[in-house]
Amino acid sequence: MDNLTLADGARLPVVHYAYDADTWRRLLDGHGFADTEVLPVEGPEGSLYRTLVIRTRRTG
């Protein structure tokens, strides 16, 4: 659980999933998705954070 600070300063609780690319692939494959592509987007220099952009399609 984390908090997202909105533009007006309000804080919104959000669930934060911090899985690595391989774990996301396994989870999605196990739930009927296929052709999963994961693109890591690094944060600014010196940042410990990065984002994973995931594209997949539902089978069946």
N, C-alpha and C positions, 0 to 999 in steps of 0.2 A: 504494500500500500504506500502511496506517495501522494503528494499534493501538487496540483497544477495551479500556478498563479495566473489568473486572467488579466486582461488589459486594465480592468477597473480595480485591480488589487484583490478581488475576491479569490478565495482559495477553493479549489474543487478537488475532492479526494478521487484518486484514480488508482486502478490496479496496474502495477508495472511488471511486465513479464521480461525477465532478463535472460533469455535463452540464447545459446550460441547458434550459428547458422546450421550446423549438423543436427542439433536437437530440433530446431524448427522444421527441417526437412523430414525427420523421422515422425514428428507429431502430425504434420500435414499428410504425409504418405499414409500413415496409419488411420487417418480419418477420411480417406477417399479422395485425396487431391493428387494431382500428377503434374509433371513438367515444372516442378518448383524451381524458381531461380531466386537466389539471394544475392543482393548487392550491398556490401558493407559501405557505409558512408562515414568516414572518420570525422571526429569533431575538430575544432580549431587546434592549432599547434599547442602542445602541452596539455590538452584536455584528456581526461581519462575516459570520456564518453564517445560512443559512436552509435549510429542508427543502422538498422538492417531494413532495407526496402525489399519486400518479398512479393513476388508475382507467381501465381499458381492457377490451376484450373480444377474445377470439380469434375470428377469422372462419373459416368453412369447417369 
